[in-house]
Amino acid sequence: MLSRSSSIFGLAHLVGDGTAQRYLDRACPVRQYVLCAERDSLRADVDWFLWSATGPRARSEAAMARGDSTFLREAPRIVAGTLRQEWPAVAGSALRASAVQLAT
């Protein structure tokens, strides 16, 4: 069984390669995801997204501590939408990352 927050890590990688930002650019006018409010400030950086005190994950954990789990509920939807609409770019990114891992 996967962790409840596993989609956050998937989302971090999609933000890291820029595909989530492209999905959000199309989705935010129609859907009101929490992440839409900060899509202009999203960095293509997995570590920042996950571990920085100013990153989205830190802010979502602070919100969850207050009882708001909206970001946690929305992350799987953003991941699924990104994979549906950006699958060629996601596949290319995965292949490049695999090649780097193989080489190192």
SVG drawing of the C-alpha trace seen along z (x, -y; Angstrom):
<svg xmlns="http://www.w3.org/2000/svg" viewBox="-14 -34 43 36">
<polyline fill="none" stroke="black" stroke-width="0.4" points="0.0,0.0 1.3,-3.5 1.4,-6.3 -1.4,-8.9 1.2,-11.5 2.9,-9.5 1.1,-11.6 2.9,-14.6 6.3,-13.0 4.9,-12.3 3.7,-15.9 7.1,-17.1 8.8,-15.3 6.2,-16.6 6.9,-20.1 10.6,-19.4 10.4,-18.6 8.0,-21.4 5.1,-19.3 2.8,-20.1 3.2,-23.8 2.0,-23.3 -1.0,-21.3 -1.8,-23.9 -1.7,-26.7 -4.5,-24.9 -6.4,-23.5 -6.4,-26.5 -8.9,-28.6 -11.4,-25.8 -10.4,-24.1 -9.5,-25.9 -6.7,-23.8 -4.8,-25.3 -1.6,-25.1 -3.1,-27.4 -2.5,-30.4 1.2,-29.8 1.8,-28.4 3.7,-31.4 6.2,-31.0 6.7,-27.2 10.3,-26.3 11.4,-23.4 13.2,-21.9 12.1,-18.7 14.1,-19.4 12.7,-22.9 9.1,-21.5 9.6,-18.8 12.1,-20.0 12.4,-23.8 10.7,-25.6 9.2,-27.9 8.1,-25.1 4.6,-23.9 5.0,-20.7 6.0,-22.7 3.0,-25.0 0.7,-22.0 1.9,-20.4 1.3,-23.6 -2.3,-23.6 -2.8,-20.0 -1.7,-20.7 -4.6,-23.2 -7.0,-20.5 -6.9,-21.5 -5.9,-18.6 -7.0,-20.2 -3.5,-20.0 -3.2,-16.3 -6.6,-15.6 -5.8,-17.6 -2.3,-16.2 -3.5,-12.9 -5.9,-14.8 -3.1,-17.1 -0.7,-14.1 -3.4,-12.3 -4.3,-15.3 -0.6,-16.0 0.0,-12.4 -3.0,-12.4 -2.1,-15.6 1.7,-15.7 2.5,-11.9 5.0,-12.4 7.0,-14.9 6.8,-12.8 7.9,-9.7 10.8,-11.6 11.8,-12.9 11.7,-9.4 13.8,-8.0 16.4,-10.8 16.5,-10.2 16.9,-6.5 19.8,-7.1 21.5,-9.4 20.9,-6.8 22.3,-4.0 25.4,-6.1 26.1,-7.0"/>
</svg>
